[in-house]
Amino acid sequence: MNDKGKALLEGGPQDLPERIVAITAPEVDLKIELRNGYEHFRQTARRADTPEGPLPVYEWWERTEMPG
């Protein structure tokens, strides 16, 4: 399995639509839009076994609200 371009999200809101997401580049923080804000995830040194094979784990670290 080629895991470049995908990651497993850990933590954050329970109602995230997906836990395995596409990434544009390793080590770049992820920003997921959800309920008029953004959930922010950072890469960890861990990997997890998933139905799609072993993937890097990104951990939730904060939420920011959209302006307006």
DSSP file (Angstrom, degrees, kcal/mol; ACC not computed):
  #  RESIDUE AA STRUCTURE BP1 BP2  ACC     N-H-->O    O-->H-N    N-H-->O    O-->H-N    TCO  KAPPA ALPHA  PHI   PSI    X-CA   Y-CA   Z-CA
    1    1 A M              0   0    0      0, 0.0     2,-0.8     0, 0.0    51,-0.0   0.000 360.0 360.0 360.0 133.0    0.0    0.0    0.0
    2    2 A N        -     0   0    0      1,-0.1    51,-0.0     2,-0.1     0, 0.0  -0.838 360.0-179.8 -92.3 109.4    1.3    3.4   -0.9
    3    3 A D    >   +     0   0    0     -2,-0.8     3,-1.9     2,-0.1     2,-0.3   0.423  38.9 121.7 -94.5   3.0    0.4    5.6    2.1
    4    4 A K  T 3  S+     0   0    0      1,-0.3     3,-0.1    51,-0.1    -2,-0.1  -0.495  77.5  26.1 -65.3 126.9    1.9    8.8    0.7
    5    5 A G  T 3  S+     0   0    0      1,-0.3    18,-1.9    -2,-0.3     2,-0.3   0.464 108.2  83.8 100.6   1.1   -0.9   11.3    0.6
    6    6 A K  E <   +A   22   0A   0     -3,-1.9     2,-0.3    16,-0.3    -1,-0.3  -0.972  47.1 177.2-136.3 153.7   -3.0    9.9    3.4
    7    7 A A  E     -A   21   0A   0     14,-2.2    14,-2.3    -2,-0.3     2,-0.5  -0.978  28.7-119.1-148.6 158.9   -3.1   10.2    7.2
    8    8 A L  E     -Ab  20  57A   0     48,-2.7    50,-3.1    -2,-0.3     2,-0.4  -0.891  27.0-141.6-100.2 127.7   -5.2    9.0   10.2
    9    9 A L  E     - b   0  58A   0     10,-3.4     2,-0.4    -2,-0.5    50,-0.2  -0.754  17.8-168.8 -90.9 134.3   -6.8   11.8   12.3
   10   10 A E  E     - b   0  59A   0     48,-2.6    50,-2.5    -2,-0.4     2,-0.1  -0.977  48.7  -0.9-125.9 136.1   -6.8   11.2   16.1
   11   11 A G  S    S+     0   0    0     -2,-0.4    50,-0.1    48,-0.2    47,-0.0  -0.355  78.5  95.3  85.2-168.5   -8.7   13.3   18.7
   12   12 A G  S    S-     0   0    0     48,-0.1    -1,-0.1    -2,-0.1    51,-0.0  -0.262  84.7  -5.3  77.0-168.4  -10.9   16.3   18.0
   13   13 A P    >   -     0   0    0      0, 0.0     3,-1.1     0, 0.0    26,-0.0  -0.235  58.4-134.6 -61.3 143.5  -14.7   16.3   17.5
   14   14 A Q  T 3  S+     0   0    0      1,-0.2    -3,-0.0     3,-0.0    -2,-0.0   0.730 100.6  62.6 -68.9 -22.1  -16.4   12.9   17.5
   15   15 A D  T 3   +     0   0    0      2,-0.0    -1,-0.2     3,-0.0    -3,-0.0   0.132  65.2 140.7 -97.3  22.8  -18.5   13.9   14.4
   16   16 A L    <   -     0   0    0     -3,-1.1     3,-0.1     1,-0.1    18,-0.1  -0.435  55.3-132.9 -57.7 136.2  -15.6   14.5   12.0
   17   17 A P  S    S+     0   0    0      0, 0.0     2,-0.3     0, 0.0    -1,-0.1   0.820  84.0  18.2 -66.5 -29.7  -16.9   13.1    8.6
   18   18 A E        -     0   0    0      1,-0.1     3,-0.1     0, 0.0    -3,-0.0  -0.995  48.3-168.3-142.1 146.8  -13.7   11.1    8.0
   19   19 A R  S    S+     0   0    0     -2,-0.3   -10,-3.4     1,-0.2     2,-0.6   0.591  84.9  60.3-106.0 -18.5  -10.7    9.9   10.0
   20   20 A I  E    S+A    8   0A   0    -12,-0.2     2,-0.3   -14,-0.0   -12,-0.2  -0.960  75.7 169.6-109.6 119.0   -8.5    8.9    7.1
   21   21 A V  E     -A    7   0A   0    -14,-2.3   -14,-2.2    -2,-0.6     2,-0.2  -0.851  36.7-101.3-129.8 160.0   -7.8   12.0    5.0
   22   22 A A  E     -A    6   0A   0     -2,-0.3     2,-0.4   -16,-0.2   -16,-0.3  -0.548  33.3-157.9 -75.9 144.7   -5.7   13.1    2.1
   23   23 A I        -     0   0    0    -18,-1.9     7,-0.0    -2,-0.2     0, 0.0  -0.947  14.7-150.4-122.2 148.6   -2.6   15.2    2.9
   24   24 A T  S    S-     0   0    0     -2,-0.4    -1,-0.1     1,-0.3     6,-0.0   0.834  81.3  -4.0 -85.4 -34.5   -0.7   17.5    0.5
   25   25 A A  S >  S-     0   0    0      3,-0.2     3,-1.3   -20,-0.0    -1,-0.3  -0.970  79.6-100.6-157.2 141.7    2.7   17.1    2.1
   26   26 A P  T 3  S+     0   0    0      0, 0.0     3,-0.1     0, 0.0   -22,-0.0  -0.277 104.7  21.9 -60.5 151.0    4.1   15.3    5.1
   27   27 A E  T 3  S+     0   0    0      1,-0.2     2,-0.5    17,-0.1    16,-0.0   0.536  91.3 122.7  69.2   9.1    4.8   17.4    8.2
   28   28 A V    <   -     0   0    0     -3,-1.3    -1,-0.2    14,-0.0    -3,-0.2  -0.894  68.9-113.5-100.3 128.7    2.4   20.1    7.1
   29   29 A D        -     0   0    0     -2,-0.5     2,-0.3    -3,-0.1    13,-0.2  -0.241  29.9-130.6 -58.0 146.8   -0.4   20.8    9.7
   30   30 A L  E     -C   41   0A   0     11,-2.5    11,-2.4    -7,-0.0     2,-0.5  -0.792  15.0-162.6-101.9 144.8   -3.9   19.9    8.5
   31   31 A K  E     -C   40   0A   0     -2,-0.3     2,-0.5     9,-0.2     9,-0.2  -0.965   8.4-169.1-128.6 112.4   -6.9   22.2    8.8
   32   32 A I  E     -C   39   0A   0      7,-2.9     7,-3.0    -2,-0.5     2,-0.3  -0.898  19.3-131.5-107.4 123.7  -10.3   20.5    8.5
   33   33 A E  E     +C   38   0A   0     -2,-0.5     2,-0.3     5,-0.2     5,-0.2  -0.571  39.3 156.6 -74.6 131.3  -13.4   22.7    8.0
   34   34 A L  E >   -C   37   0A   0      3,-2.5     3,-0.6    -2,-0.3   -18,-0.1  -0.907  58.4 -16.0-158.6 128.2  -16.2   21.7   10.4
   35   35 A R  T 3  S-     0   0    0     -2,-0.3     3,-0.1     1,-0.2    -1,-0.0   0.891 126.4 -42.8  45.3  63.0  -19.3   23.6   11.8
   36   36 A N  T 3  S+     0   0    0      1,-0.2    30,-2.2    29,-0.1     2,-0.3   0.785 129.7  60.0  59.3  31.2  -18.2   27.2   11.0
   37   37 A G  E <  S-CD  34  65A   0     -3,-0.6    -3,-2.5    28,-0.3     2,-0.4  -0.916  80.4 -99.6-162.2-171.0  -14.7   26.6   12.1
   38   38 A Y  E     -CD  33  64A   0     26,-3.2    26,-2.3    -2,-0.3     2,-0.5  -0.987  15.4-148.1-129.3 137.1  -11.5   24.7   11.5
   39   39 A E  E     -CD  32  63A   0     -7,-3.0    -7,-2.9    -2,-0.4     2,-0.4  -0.908  22.3-148.6 -99.9 128.1  -10.1   21.7   13.4
   40   40 A H  E     -CD  31  62A   0     22,-3.1    21,-2.6    -2,-0.5    22,-1.1  -0.834  14.5-173.7-106.4 134.8   -6.3   21.7   13.4
   41   41 A F  E     -CD  30  60A   0    -11,-2.4   -11,-2.5    -2,-0.4     2,-0.4  -0.966   7.0-158.4-128.2 141.9   -4.2   18.6   13.4
   42   42 A R  E     - D   0  59A   0     17,-2.7    17,-3.2    -2,-0.4     2,-0.1  -0.924  27.8-106.6-119.4 145.8   -0.4   18.1   13.7
   43   43 A Q  E     - D   0  58A   0     -2,-0.4    15,-0.2    15,-0.3     2,-0.2  -0.417  33.6-160.4 -68.9 142.0    1.7   15.1   12.6
   44   44 A T  E     -     0   0A   0     13,-2.6    13,-0.2     2,-0.3   -17,-0.1  -0.573  32.2-109.6-108.7 178.4    3.1   12.9   15.3
   45   45 A A  E    S+     0   0A   0     -2,-0.2     2,-0.1    11,-0.1    13,-0.1   0.482  89.2  99.1 -84.9  -3.6    6.0   10.4   15.2
   46   46 A R  E     -     0   0A   0     11,-0.2    11,-2.1    10,-0.0     2,-0.3  -0.435  55.5-159.2 -87.6 158.0    3.4    7.5   15.4
   47   47 A R  E     - D   0  56A   0      9,-0.2     2,-0.4    -2,-0.1    -2,-0.0  -0.942   9.6-154.6-127.3 152.4    1.9    5.3   12.7
   48   48 A A  E     - D   0  55A   0      7,-2.7     7,-2.5    -2,-0.3     2,-0.5  -0.975  19.4-119.6-130.9 143.5   -1.3    3.3   13.0
   49   49 A D  E     + D   0  54A   0     -2,-0.4    -2,-0.0     5,-0.2     0, 0.0  -0.699  43.8 170.1 -77.8 128.6   -2.6    0.2   11.3
   50   50 A T  E >   - D   0  53A   0      3,-0.8     3,-2.2    -2,-0.5   -42,-0.0  -0.813  53.3 -95.0-131.1 170.3   -5.8    1.1    9.4
   51   51 A P  T 3  S+     0   0    0      0, 0.0    -2,-0.0     0, 0.0    -1,-0.0   0.734 129.0  52.0 -58.7 -19.9   -8.0   -0.7    6.9
   52   52 A E  T 3  S-     0   0    0      1,-0.4    -3,-0.0   -51,-0.0     0, 0.0   0.265 125.1 -97.6 -98.7  11.0   -6.0    1.2    4.3
   53   53 A G  E <  S- D   0  50A   0     -3,-2.2    -3,-0.8     2,-0.1    -1,-0.4  -0.439  70.1 -22.7 101.1-178.5   -2.6    0.0    5.7
   54   54 A P  E     + D   0  49A   0      0, 0.0    -5,-0.2     0, 0.0   -51,-0.1  -0.483  69.4 178.3 -69.5 131.4   -0.2    1.7    8.0
   55   55 A L  E     - D   0  48A   0     -7,-2.5    -7,-2.7    -2,-0.2   -48,-0.1  -0.939  33.9 -98.5-132.1 153.2   -0.6    5.5    8.0
   56   56 A P  E     - D   0  47A   0      0, 0.0   -48,-2.7     0, 0.0     2,-0.5  -0.429  40.9-125.1 -66.2 147.3    1.0    8.5    9.8
   57   57 A V  E     -b    8   0A   0    -11,-2.1   -13,-2.6   -50,-0.2     2,-0.5  -0.841  19.6-164.7 -99.9 128.4   -1.1    9.8   12.8
   58   58 A Y  E     -bD   9  43A   0    -50,-3.1   -48,-2.6    -2,-0.5     2,-0.4  -0.954  13.9-149.1-109.4 131.4   -2.1   13.4   12.9
   59   59 A E  E     -bD  10  42A   0    -17,-3.2   -17,-2.7    -2,-0.5   -48,-0.2  -0.826  16.8-113.9-107.7 137.6   -3.3   14.6   16.4
   60   60 A W  E     + D   0  41A   0    -50,-2.5   -19,-0.3    -2,-0.4   -48,-0.1  -0.384  39.2 163.6 -64.2 140.5   -5.9   17.3   17.0
   61   61 A W  E     -     0   0A   0    -21,-2.6     2,-0.3     1,-0.4   -20,-0.2   0.550  54.8  -8.3-135.3 -18.8   -4.5   20.3   18.8
   62   62 A E  E     - D   0  40A   0    -22,-1.1   -22,-3.1     2,-0.0    -1,-0.4  -0.986  47.2-133.4-169.4 166.0   -6.9   23.2   18.4
   63   63 A R  E     - D   0  39A   0     -2,-0.3     2,-0.4   -24,-0.2   -24,-0.2  -0.980  18.4-167.9-123.8 139.4  -10.1   24.7   16.9
   64   64 A T  E     - D   0  38A   0    -26,-2.3   -26,-3.2    -2,-0.4     2,-0.3  -0.961  19.3-125.8-124.0 148.5  -10.4   28.1   15.3
   65   65 A E  E     - D   0  37A   0     -2,-0.4   -28,-0.3   -28,-0.3   -29,-0.1  -0.648  24.7-113.8 -90.8 146.4  -13.6   29.9   14.4
   66   66 A M        -     0   0    0    -30,-2.2    -1,-0.1    -2,-0.3     2,-0.0  -0.520  40.8-102.8 -71.9 145.3  -14.3   31.3   10.9
   67   67 A P              0   0    0      0, 0.0    -1,-0.1     0, 0.0   -31,-0.0  -0.350 360.0 360.0 -65.7 150.3  -14.6   35.0   10.8
   68   68 A G              0   0    0     -3,-0.1    -2,-0.0    -2,-0.0     0, 0.0   0.420 360.0 360.0 105.9 360.0  -18.0   36.5   10.5
